[in-house]
Amino acid sequence: MREIKIRYIFRTRWTKKVRATFRTIDELENGGFFLGWGYKLLSKNEFTGAYDKDGKEIYAEDVVKADVIGLVSWDEKLLQYTIFWSDKVSCSLVSMKDCIEVIGNFAENPGLLKEFA
């Protein structure tokens, strides 16, 4: 997954100076993000900005279905979300978003992994 960085701009209460700081999602989660006792983070996924044919939000690492099953992932070389199909073909998420249906993700549905074995 690509790194997501967030910029925070703030004003100090005492000096009234304006400051900026940058944090990645990992830094936020490791330095102050608390799920509570008894919880374990299984996955973190970024919203792709796209919706499937039924209007459901598509997230990175979602499993989608058209004629075959596919996995939505960020492609570092193409700098875009790509669907990697179980038949070893891939295509741009944008080109297929109106033809696919989100059927789940591996964190919630580990059984979906068998489609990619």
Secondary structure by P-SEA (a helix, b strand, c coil): ccbbbbbbbbbbccccbbbbbbbcaaaaaacccccccccccccccccccccccccccccccbbbbccbbbbbbbbccccbbbbbccccbbbbccccccccccccccccccccccccc
